[in-house]
């Protein structure tokens, strides 16, 4: 299975694994699954650090470089196709980061791993819920 990690799932997997359900933890540990990450999640991490909601102990760029060298994640690139797909995504809220993640999942045929109930309920999106 090809799994796109929502930002909080990516961060929980590294900083607070207890936040992951058994099924999600198992899916992330399964070496047969491909784990994908959007640059939007890296941007969201930077925003969270800047707001003081997450403390990493090192600059964001250094932390991301360290993590990416240890954890096999594929980059779900931001393409024109992804940007255009955001215009078709129907979500019950206007969060642009969620629109990009949903569009990325659809364009690359990925299953979005999330605990966000609004994304879990989104139409036209494959989701692995963290419940």
C-alpha positions in Angstrom: 0.0 0.0 0.0 1.2 3.5 -0.7 0.6 5.7 2.3 0.7 9.5 2.4 1.3 10.7 6.0 -0.7 13.6 7.2 1.5 16.0 9.0 0.4 15.0 12.5 0.8 11.3 11.7 4.4 12.0 10.5 5.2 13.9 13.6 3.5 11.5 16.0 5.4 8.6 14.4 8.7 10.3 15.2 7.9 12.3 18.4 4.9 10.6 20.1 4.3 7.1 18.7 1.7 6.5 21.5 -0.6 8.8 19.4 -0.8 6.2 16.7 -3.5 3.5 16.7 -2.4 -0.1 16.4 -3.5 -0.4 12.8 -1.7 2.8 11.8 1.5 1.9 13.7 1.4 -1.6 12.0 0.9 -0.1 8.6 3.8 2.3 9.1 6.1 -0.5 10.3 5.1 -2.9 7.4 8.1 -2.8 5.0 5.8 -3.8 2.1 4.1 -0.3 2.4 5.6 2.8 0.8 5.6 5.8 3.0 5.1 9.2 1.3 5.4 12.7 2.6 4.3 16.0 1.1 6.5 19.1 1.2 3.4 20.7 2.7 4.0 18.7 5.9 7.5 20.0 6.1 6.1 23.6 5.7 3.5 22.9 8.4 6.2 21.7 10.7 8.1 24.9 10.2 4.9 26.9 11.0 4.3 24.9 14.2 7.9 25.5 15.3 7.7 29.2 14.5 4.5 29.4 16.6 6.2 27.6 19.5 3.8 24.6 19.4 6.6 22.2 18.7 10.2 22.3 20.0 12.8 20.3 18.1 16.0 21.4 19.8 17.7 22.0 16.4 16.7 24.2 13.4 13.8 22.7 11.4 16.0 22.2 8.3 18.6 20.2 10.3 15.8 18.1 11.9 14.1 17.3 8.6 17.5 16.4 7.0 18.2 14.0 10.0 14.8 12.4 9.8 14.8 12.0 6.1 18.2 10.2 6.2 16.9 7.7 8.8 13.3 7.1 7.7 12.5 5.9 4.1 9.9 8.4 2.9 9.2 9.2 -0.7 8.6 12.8 -1.6 5.1 13.5 -3.0 6.1 16.4 -5.1 4.0 19.5 -5.6 3.1 19.5 -9.3 0.9 21.6 -11.5 -1.5 18.6 -11.6 -1.6 18.6 -7.7 -2.3 22.3 -7.7 -5.1 21.9 -10.2 -6.6 19.0 -8.3 -6.9 21.2 -5.2 -9.6 23.0 -7.1 -11.7 19.8 -7.3 -11.2 18.6 -3.7 -14.4 18.9 -1.6 -13.6 19.4 2.1 -15.9 20.8 4.8 -13.3 23.4 5.8 -11.0 25.8 3.9 -7.6 24.6 5.2 -5.3 25.0 2.2 -2.8 22.4 3.6 -5.5 19.8 3.8 -6.6 20.6 0.3 -3.0 20.0 -0.9 -2.7 16.8 1.0 -6.0 15.5 -0.3 -5.1 16.5 -3.9 -1.7 14.9 -3.6 -3.2 11.6 -2.4 -5.6 11.6 -5.4 -3.0 12.5 -8.0 -0.5 10.0 -6.8 -3.1 7.3 -5.9 -2.0 7.3 -2.3 -4.0 6.4 0.9 -3.9 9.3 3.3 -3.1 8.3 6.8 -4.9 10.8 9.2 -6.7 11.3 12.4 -8.5 14.4 11.1 -12.2 13.4 11.1 -12.9 16.0 8.4 -10.4 14.3 6.0 -11.6 10.8 7.0 -15.1 11.8 5.9 -14.0 13.5 2.7 -15.4 12.1 -0.6 -13.2 10.7 -3.3 -10.2 10.1 -1.0 -8.7 6.8 0.1 -8.0 7.1 3.9 -6.4 5.0 6.6 -8.0 6.5 9.8 -6.0 6.7 13.0 -8.7 5.6 15.4 
